[in-house]
Amino acid sequence: LMLRSMGSVSRRLRGGVVRGLCSGPPPTASHTAVNNTADGDPVLFEIDGNGVARVILNKPIQRNPLSKDVLQKLHSVVDEVVASLASADRVRAIILSSTGTVFSAGHDFSEFVLEEGNEEGCLREHADILTLCTELNLRLQRECPPTIAAVDGLATAAGCQLVASCDLVFATRGSAFCLPGSRNGGFCHTPGVAVASKVHPRKALEMLLLSENVDAVEAQRIGLVNRLANNGEELGAMADAAAAKLVTTSGHNTLRGKQGFYSHVDKPTIDAKYHDASKFMLDMFASNDQQEGIAAFFAKRPPIWRDS
């Protein structure tokens, strides 16, 4: 794979190149195995030969926090994925997973301590971190090809927000989801935005007020999770199978399709939804790939996508 370096280490993982976004010891062969080294790369990243990007949160001892440096590294991953969309080797699907028993515990509380005498500076830093987090979640929906969260463990606070911002969520039956802010004297304001966009507002408010763990079965019932797996191995196979389907589609029109979905689903009336969807539909029929799909259908042959 011809990829620009985003760190000092090039690694092999499941047949592709995995690059640590900072220096550290190599990961184990399995993407679900735990790297028990405190100074390991907090984010691992590969683009395989089939157009699937694999992003792995890899700081299990600290419960995979979304600290400022991790958020910046995830933005760098998104930058590379978006850059690939203009090339023949474009990314067509993303799988986001983690090492350890906690998918992500959310923000690093140590970054939100107010220092006496430097309150204004601290508040500016807090705002910067929250902006990084919000923009990352929005970029996953607005700029990236379909993203699959493969959750094997606990996803809390901003970690739950990250999961909810992915397009598809697969989880092991032992996983759980939580908005725990009220337990700690606070409130999960921004994570609640992402969760409420996927589940009924009343259920989202229950999660926010009571801060109870929602198990994977209940998370599927309320719409936070799409599919359940019995264990990590089955989860990986499930995510791989979904990604394999996504890479056979037109990268251009699939991305435009999810962008259109998020655009019109937020419109206030059904008339506005149809008006917005119709514009995306007309744009699709004018695309090279849709015309190729129509021609291939009538000719009874496989389509050859041009991603335009």
ZATOR-700473 format. One record per residue (C-alpha): residue in three letters; z, x, y. Coordinates in nm, 3 decimals, decimal comma, always signed. Example, Ala and Ser with C-alpha at 12.3 -4.5 7.8 and 13.67 -1.06 7.14 Angstrom:
residues 2
> Ala;+0,780;+1,230;-0,450;
> Ser;+0,714;+1,367;-0,106;
***
This chain:
residues 308
> Leu;+0,000;+0,000;+0,000;
> Met;-0,090;+0,127;+0,345;
> Leu;+0,208;+0,033;+0,558;
> Arg;+0,347;+0,184;+0,871;
> Ser;+0,696;+0,325;+0,823;
> Met;+0,989;+0,129;+0,962;
> Gly;+1,250;+0,372;+0,839;
> Ser;+1,300;+0,709;+0,685;
> Val;+1,285;+0,602;+0,322;
> Ser;+1,005;+0,468;+0,103;
> Arg;+1,123;+0,295;-0,214;
> Arg;+0,979;+0,129;-0,525;
> Leu;+1,089;-0,223;-0,619;
> Arg;+0,923;-0,458;-0,865;
> Gly;+0,587;-0,286;-0,834;
> Gly;+0,571;-0,268;-0,454;
> Val;+0,684;-0,039;-0,177;
> Val;+1,031;-0,114;-0,048;
> Arg;+1,129;+0,045;+0,276;
> Gly;+1,484;+0,074;+0,389;
> Leu;+1,510;+0,003;+0,759;
> Cys;+1,761;+0,283;+0,788;
> Ser;+1,847;+0,578;+0,568;
> Gly;+2,061;+0,539;+0,257;
> Pro;+2,066;+0,562;-0,122;
> Pro;+1,793;+0,390;-0,326;
> Pro;+1,853;+0,038;-0,456;
> Thr;+1,869;-0,051;-0,819;
> Ala;+1,558;-0,182;-0,994;
> Ser;+1,662;-0,547;-0,977;
> His;+1,649;-0,722;-0,641;
> Thr;+1,965;-0,914;-0,731;
> Ala;+2,169;-0,610;-0,829;
> Val;+2,451;-0,495;-0,603;
> Asn;+2,425;-0,177;-0,402;
> Asn;+2,793;-0,081;-0,387;
> Thr;+2,740;+0,190;-0,128;
> Ala;+2,880;+0,096;+0,211;
> Asp;+2,614;+0,291;+0,402;
> Gly;+2,312;+0,152;+0,210;
> Asp;+2,014;+0,004;+0,390;
> Pro;+2,127;-0,338;+0,518;
> Val;+1,774;-0,479;+0,492;
> Leu;+1,515;-0,393;+0,228;
> Phe;+1,152;-0,492;+0,270;
> Glu;+0,831;-0,477;+0,071;
> Ile;+0,485;-0,628;+0,081;
> Asp;+0,342;-0,639;-0,269;
> Gly;-0,024;-0,621;-0,364;
> Asn;-0,053;-1,000;-0,378;
> Gly;+0,044;-1,071;-0,018;
> Val;+0,410;-1,158;-0,085;
> Ala;+0,669;-1,006;+0,148;
> Arg;+1,014;-0,961;-0,003;
> Val;+1,308;-0,932;+0,233;
> Ile;+1,650;-0,850;+0,089;
> Leu;+1,984;-0,860;+0,270;
> Asn;+2,161;-0,560;+0,121;
> Lys;+2,510;-0,514;+0,255;
> Pro;+2,712;-0,692;-0,014;
> Ile;+3,048;-0,524;+0,045;
> Gln;+3,048;-0,666;+0,399;
> Arg;+2,911;-1,001;+0,268;
> Asn;+2,565;-0,941;+0,418;
> Pro;+2,660;-1,004;+0,783;
> Leu;+2,395;-1,089;+1,040;
> Ser;+2,515;-0,817;+1,275;
> Lys;+2,312;-0,712;+1,575;
> Asp;+2,146;-0,424;+1,390;
> Val;+2,056;-0,648;+1,095;
> Leu;+1,907;-0,910;+1,328;
> Gln;+1,702;-0,638;+1,498;
> Lys;+1,578;-0,514;+1,161;
> Leu;+1,483;-0,867;+1,058;
> His;+1,287;-0,902;+1,382;
> Ser;+1,106;-0,579;+1,289;
> Val;+1,021;-0,732;+0,953;
> Val;+0,881;-1,041;+1,126;
> Asp;+0,682;-0,814;+1,359;
> Glu;+0,518;-0,646;+1,061;
> Val;+0,450;-0,974;+0,884;
> Val;+0,288;-1,121;+1,196;
> Ala;+0,083;-0,804;+1,249;
> Ser;-0,051;-0,838;+0,894;
> Leu;-0,199;-1,180;+0,972;
> Ala;-0,492;-1,018;+1,151;
> Ser;-0,579;-0,798;+0,851;
> Ala;-0,741;-0,848;+0,513;
> Asp;-0,403;-0,769;+0,354;
> Arg;-0,220;-1,049;+0,532;
> Val;+0,117;-1,172;+0,413;
> Arg;+0,083;-1,521;+0,266;
> Ala;+0,442;-1,589;+0,160;
> Ile;+0,790;-1,447;+0,222;
> Ile;+1,084;-1,446;-0,019;
> Leu;+1,425;-1,391;+0,143;
> Ser;+1,708;-1,299;-0,095;
> Ser;+2,023;-1,090;-0,103;
> Thr;+2,241;-0,862;-0,312;
> Gly;+2,598;-0,946;-0,408;
> Thr;+2,781;-1,276;-0,444;
> Val;+2,746;-1,383;-0,079;
> Phe;+2,397;-1,457;+0,052;
> Ser;+2,523;-1,408;+0,407;
> Ala;+2,854;-1,471;+0,581;
> Gly;+2,682;-1,502;+0,919;
> His;+2,773;-1,318;+1,237;
> Asp;+2,992;-1,008;+1,234;
> Phe;+3,315;-1,122;+1,403;
> Ser;+3,390;-0,764;+1,512;
> Glu;+3,096;-0,794;+1,754;
> Phe;+3,252;-1,096;+1,926;
> Val;+3,589;-0,956;+2,027;
> Leu;+3,658;-0,975;+2,402;
> Glu;+3,772;-0,637;+2,533;
> Glu;+4,034;-0,657;+2,805;
> Gly;+3,887;-0,542;+3,133;
> Asn;+3,529;-0,573;+3,006;
> Glu;+3,503;-0,946;+2,949;
> Glu;+3,177;-0,990;+3,141;
> Gly;+3,008;-0,705;+2,959;
> Cys;+3,125;-0,840;+2,625;
> Leu;+2,998;-1,189;+2,706;
> Arg;+2,655;-1,045;+2,794;
> Glu;+2,650;-0,864;+2,460;
> His;+2,754;-1,182;+2,281;
> Ala;+2,470;-1,369;+2,452;
> Asp;+2,223;-1,100;+2,347;
> Ile;+2,328;-1,130;+1,981;
> Leu;+2,306;-1,509;+1,985;
> Thr;+1,962;-1,490;+2,147;
> Leu;+1,845;-1,246;+1,878;
> Cys;+1,967;-1,487;+1,611;
> Thr;+1,813;-1,797;+1,767;
> Glu;+1,479;-1,626;+1,823;
> Leu;+1,473;-1,497;+1,465;
> Asn;+1,524;-1,847;+1,324;
> Leu;+1,256;-1,988;+1,553;
> Arg;+1,010;-1,711;+1,465;
> Leu;+1,048;-1,782;+1,094;
> Gln;+0,930;-2,136;+1,157;
> Arg;+0,674;-2,076;+1,432;
> Glu;+0,511;-1,743;+1,349;
> Cys;+0,556;-1,664;+0,980;
> Pro;+0,375;-1,780;+0,669;
> Pro;+0,580;-2,001;+0,433;
> Thr;+0,926;-1,853;+0,380;
> Ile;+1,131;-1,913;+0,065;
> Ala;+1,508;-1,857;+0,073;
> Ala;+1,629;-1,760;-0,276;
> Val;+2,004;-1,819;-0,251;
> Asp;+2,236;-1,690;-0,521;
> Gly;+2,585;-1,715;-0,373;
> Leu;+2,759;-1,842;-0,062;
> Ala;+2,566;-1,898;+0,264;
> Thr;+2,797;-1,962;+0,557;
> Ala;+2,771;-2,005;+0,935;
> Ala;+2,469;-1,814;+1,068;
> Gly;+2,385;-1,732;+0,706;
> Cys;+2,353;-2,105;+0,639;
> Gln;+2,151;-2,130;+0,961;
> Leu;+1,910;-1,866;+0,831;
> Val;+1,868;-2,054;+0,503;
> Ala;+1,804;-2,383;+0,684;
> Ser;+1,536;-2,216;+0,897;
> Cys;+1,333;-2,120;+0,590;
> Asp;+1,057;-2,355;+0,479;
> Leu;+1,168;-2,380;+0,116;
> Val;+1,517;-2,321;-0,024;
> Phe;+1,582;-2,248;-0,391;
> Ala;+1,938;-2,189;-0,506;
> Thr;+2,140;-2,123;-0,818;
> Arg;+2,372;-2,401;-0,923;
> Gly;+2,670;-2,181;-0,845;
> Ser;+2,568;-2,134;-0,482;
> Ala;+2,738;-2,307;-0,190;
> Phe;+2,676;-2,369;+0,179;
> Cys;+2,925;-2,399;+0,463;
> Leu;+2,963;-2,427;+0,839;
> Pro;+3,317;-2,284;+0,863;
> Gly;+3,365;-2,240;+1,238;
> Ser;+3,642;-2,497;+1,276;
> Arg;+3,852;-2,310;+1,016;
> Asn;+3,872;-2,013;+1,254;
> Gly;+3,945;-2,194;+1,576;
> Gly;+3,580;-2,228;+1,674;
> Phe;+3,271;-2,433;+1,590;
> Cys;+2,932;-2,351;+1,437;
> His;+2,727;-2,472;+1,734;
> Thr;+2,399;-2,287;+1,674;
> Pro;+2,407;-2,298;+1,292;
> Gly;+2,454;-2,674;+1,325;
> Val;+2,119;-2,700;+1,505;
> Ala;+1,928;-2,559;+1,209;
> Val;+2,124;-2,756;+0,949;
> Ala;+2,089;-3,084;+1,141;
> Ser;+1,712;-3,032;+1,149;
> Lys;+1,709;-3,049;+0,767;
> Val;+1,981;-3,300;+0,676;
> His;+2,099;-3,628;+0,825;
> Pro;+2,293;-3,566;+1,150;
> Arg;+2,596;-3,748;+1,011;
> Lys;+2,611;-3,510;+0,712;
> Ala;+2,557;-3,209;+0,938;
> Leu;+2,845;-3,323;+1,159;
> Glu;+3,064;-3,364;+0,850;
> Met;+2,988;-3,003;+0,754;
> Leu;+3,070;-2,891;+1,107;
> Leu;+3,395;-3,087;+1,142;
> Leu;+3,546;-3,039;+0,796;
> Ser;+3,411;-2,690;+0,720;
> Glu;+3,403;-2,768;+0,348;
> Asn;+3,183;-2,586;+0,099;
> Val;+2,883;-2,793;-0,005;
> Asp;+2,785;-2,707;-0,361;
> Ala;+2,421;-2,655;-0,455;
> Val;+2,382;-2,992;-0,627;
> Glu;+2,506;-3,175;-0,317;
> Ala;+2,296;-2,949;-0,094;
> Gln;+1,988;-3,055;-0,287;
> Arg;+2,087;-3,421;-0,262;
> Ile;+2,118;-3,407;+0,117;
> Gly;+1,795;-3,212;+0,165;
> Leu;+1,925;-2,864;+0,244;
> Val;+1,796;-2,725;-0,088;
> Asn;+1,464;-2,797;-0,259;
> Arg;+1,514;-2,675;-0,615;
> Leu;+1,800;-2,553;-0,835;
> Ala;+1,806;-2,268;-1,085;
> Asn;+2,061;-2,207;-1,359;
> Asn;+2,103;-1,835;-1,285;
> Gly;+1,971;-1,548;-1,079;
> Glu;+1,694;-1,458;-1,320;
> Glu;+1,564;-1,814;-1,322;
> Leu;+1,594;-1,822;-0,943;
> Gly;+1,378;-1,511;-0,908;
> Ala;+1,115;-1,654;-1,141;
> Met;+1,119;-1,983;-0,950;
> Ala;+1,066;-1,809;-0,615;
> Asp;+0,793;-1,587;-0,761;
> Ala;+0,611;-1,889;-0,905;
> Ala;+0,616;-2,072;-0,572;
> Ala;+0,495;-1,763;-0,387;
> Ala;+0,216;-1,719;-0,644;
> Lys;+0,094;-2,070;-0,560;
> Leu;+0,112;-2,008;-0,187;
> Val;-0,097;-1,690;-0,202;
> Thr;-0,389;-1,884;-0,355;
> Thr;-0,420;-2,104;-0,046;
> Ser;-0,598;-2,036;+0,282;
> Gly;-0,354;-1,817;+0,472;
> His;-0,492;-1,944;+0,801;
> Asn;-0,471;-2,316;+0,731;
> Thr;-0,141;-2,299;+0,543;
> Leu;+0,022;-2,126;+0,840;
> Arg;-0,136;-2,372;+1,081;
> Gly;-0,020;-2,651;+0,852;
> Lys;+0,347;-2,554;+0,869;
> Gln;+0,318;-2,496;+1,244;
> Gly;+0,171;-2,843;+1,278;
> Phe;+0,445;-2,994;+1,063;
> Tyr;+0,722;-2,850;+1,280;
> Ser;+0,533;-2,956;+1,591;
> His;+0,482;-3,322;+1,511;
> Val;+0,800;-3,381;+1,310;
> Asp;+0,996;-3,332;+1,633;
> Lys;+0,790;-3,579;+1,835;
> Pro;+0,992;-3,886;+1,942;
> Thr;+0,761;-4,167;+1,826;
> Ile;+0,525;-4,224;+1,537;
> Asp;+0,237;-4,257;+1,785;
> Ala;+0,317;-3,913;+1,924;
> Lys;+0,343;-3,772;+1,572;
> Tyr;-0,001;-3,903;+1,475;
> His;-0,153;-3,785;+1,803;
> Asp;-0,020;-3,434;+1,748;
> Ala;-0,111;-3,425;+1,377;
> Ser;-0,465;-3,542;+1,450;
> Lys;-0,522;-3,243;+1,679;
> Phe;-0,415;-3,008;+1,401;
> Met;-0,632;-3,200;+1,154;
> Leu;-0,942;-3,169;+1,373;
> Asp;-0,875;-2,799;+1,420;
> Met;-0,847;-2,763;+1,041;
> Phe;-1,182;-2,934;+0,971;
> Ala;-1,347;-2,697;+1,219;
> Ser;-1,210;-2,391;+1,039;
> Asn;-1,421;-2,167;+0,817;
> Asp;-1,176;-2,201;+0,529;
> Gln;-1,179;-2,581;+0,525;
> Gln;-1,559;-2,581;+0,531;
> Glu;-1,555;-2,327;+0,246;
> Gly;-1,310;-2,548;+0,057;
> Ile;-1,540;-2,849;+0,094;
> Ala;-1,843;-2,646;-0,017;
> Ala;-1,654;-2,506;-0,317;
> Phe;-1,540;-2,857;-0,412;
> Phe;-1,895;-2,992;-0,426;
> Ala;-2,029;-2,678;-0,596;
> Lys;-1,744;-2,687;-0,851;
> Arg;-1,657;-2,322;-0,791;
> Pro;-1,348;-2,136;-0,674;
> Pro;-1,327;-2,101;-0,295;
> Ile;-1,344;-1,766;-0,122;
> Trp;-1,112;-1,773;+0,177;
> Arg;-1,199;-1,596;+0,500;
> Asp;-0,862;-1,679;+0,656;
> Ser;-1,021;-1,825;+0,965;
***
